[in-house]
Structures are given as structure tokens and as C-alpha cells.
Amino acid sequence: MRKWSQLRLEPKARRSWFEATRWVRNGVSHAWYWLRCHTWTSYHIIDIRGQDGYHWGWIDRDHAMYLACFKLLVDYVEHEDPRCGLVDIRAKETVDEWDREALECQYEREKEIRALYDWWTKERKLDQDAHAAKPYDHERQDRLDAKDDEMLERLMKIRKALWT
């Protein structure tokens, strides 16, 4: 039997005690993260209750998908504050051309996010309330459905801008 000092280990085979116990630490860390996410933070759940008059029970999948998309937008605007660090480029005169284009693009996306958020939280509710007064007005219902589809398409066009 050879002594430890006689063994010739390749650099990849050499591991410290700290590296050897990494799987234990990672396992504990992942278990803690799983427990936290499935108990009190629930990042993987989109709660659509309270959206568009829905509270509980069966809902058609197309409408649930529609509510989930706008719930994500509302959560983004209200909890992640997309205006953080946003600079109105018109106020800055010393921005070089590349930065100006990037800031203009960012500013336009922010305006679109705000427009969609305002429509969902204010204007759409007013339109729905006006329609509730005359529920059998099929032309108005068709206009509301077309507007909903248009706004959902606009949201899908800017979905990649909703990151933090």
C-alpha cells in the first residue's frame, strides 16, 4: 500500500474538504429555497383572485391566461418599480448617441408599460362598469373584447422588457 505522499493526483482529482462537502451545502440550500418558495413566498404561483371580478371556482383557461398576464404586469409595476433609475433623456444633453438610443428605447418601453397598467387598473374597469349597466349591448361587448385582445397583444410585444 502506498503512502499518501506517494500518490500522484491530477489537479482535477485534488479536492479540499470544503469542495468535497459542496453537495451537502447545495442540498441544504436547495431544500431551504424549495421550502421557502412553497410556503410563504410562492414565486411559482400567480394568484389571479381579485382580477376582473374573479374570486374562486372554475374559470375558462383562456380567461385565466388573460388574467394571469395582466396580474404579472400589475405585480411588476407595483412591486418591482420599473421606474427605478429611469432617466428622461430629454432632460440630458450630454448623452452620447449610443446611450441616447438605448435610453430612448427604455423610455418608450416604460411609457408602454405605464399605458397598459393604467388601462388595466383604471380605464378597463370603467368600461366594464359602463357595460354592466347595459349587459345586452352586443356591439359594446364586441368592442370591449377587441380592446382586450389589442391590449394583450401590446403586452406580449413588450413582455421581454418586464425583467428586473
N, C-alpha and C positions, 0 to 999 in steps of 0.2 A: 504494500500500500504506500502510495506517495504522500509526501507531506504537502501541506497547503502551499508552502512557498515554492514547491516544485511544479505545481500546476500552472500551465500556461493558458490563460484565458484570453479569448478575443475581447476587444473593447466592448462589443455588444453584450457579451455574456457577463461582464462585470456589473454588478448592481450593489448599490448600498442598501442598507436596511430600510432607509426611507423610500427608495424606489420599489423595493420588494413589497412594501405594505401599501402601495398606492391603490391596489384593487380594493382593499378593506376601506380605506378612506373614501374612495369613489363610491363604493357600495353604500356606505353610511350617508354620504352626501346626497346621492340619488334617492335613497329611501326617504330622507328628510324632505327633499324637494317634492317628491311624489305625495307624501303625507300632507304637506302644506298646501299644495295645489288642489288636492282632492277634499280638503276640509274647509279652510277659511278663505283662501284667495281665489280658487276656482277660475284660473285663467282660461281653461278649456271650455267653459260653459258660457253661452250667450243667452242671457235672460231677457226674453222679449216681452215679459209681462209688463203691462202698463203702456205698451205701444199700441196706438190706433184702437184703443178700447178693448184690447185682448187682455184677459186676466188669467184664465186657466181653461183646460179642456182641449178638445180636438180642434185643430186648425189645419186648413189645407196647406200642403207643402209649399205651393207657390207663394202663398201669402206669408207663411212663416219665413221663407227665404227673403222675401221683400222686407219684412220687419227686422230680420237679423242684420241685413246690410245697413239699414239706416240706424239701428241700435249701435252698431260698430262705429258709425260716423259720429253719433252723439257722444259715445264714450271717448272717442279720440279728441273731440273738441272740448269736452267738459273736464276730462281727467288728464289728458296729456299736453294740453295747452300748445297747440301748433304755432301760436304767435310768438312763442318764446324765441327771442333773438331775431325776429323778422324785422328787416330794415326797409323802409320805404325808399327805394332808390332815387326817387325824385328829390329827396332831401340831401342826397350826397352828390357832390360834384366831382370829387377826386377819386372816383372808382374807375379802374381800368376797364377796357372793353369786354374782356372775358368775364370778369366779375359782374359787370353790369348786365350781361346777358343771363348769367346764372341767377342773379338777384331778380331780374325781371320775370324769369320763368317761375321762380319760387313765389314771387309776389302774386302772379296770376293764378297759380295753383291755390294759394291761400285765399284769394278772393273767391274762387270757385268753391272751395270747401266751406267758407262762410256763407255763400249764397245757398248752397244745398242745406246746410244746417238751419239757416233762417227759414227756408221754405218748409222743412220738415217740422220744426218746432213751433212755427207761428202761422205761416200762410196756409199750409195744408189743413191745419186744424180749423181755421176759419172757413175754408172751402167745404170741409166735411160737415161742419155745423150748419152752414147755409144749405147744404144738400139735405141734411136731416129734416129741415123744415118742410121740404117738398121731396119725399123719398121716391116718388113715382115719376120723376122727371128723368127720362132715359137719356135725353140729349146731354143733360148736365152730368149724369153718371159716366157717359162715354167720354166727355171732356176731362173729367177727373181721372179716369183710367188712363187716358192718353197722356195726361200730365204726369201721372205716377210713372208710367213707362219711360217718358222722356227724362225725368229726374234720376231714375235708376240707371239709365244709360249714361248720363253725365257722371254719376257716382262711379260707375265701372271704368270710365275713362281716366279718372284721377286716383283710382284705388292704390296705385303704386306710390303716390305721394303721402299716403297715410302711414308713415313709419316714424319711429322716434329713435 
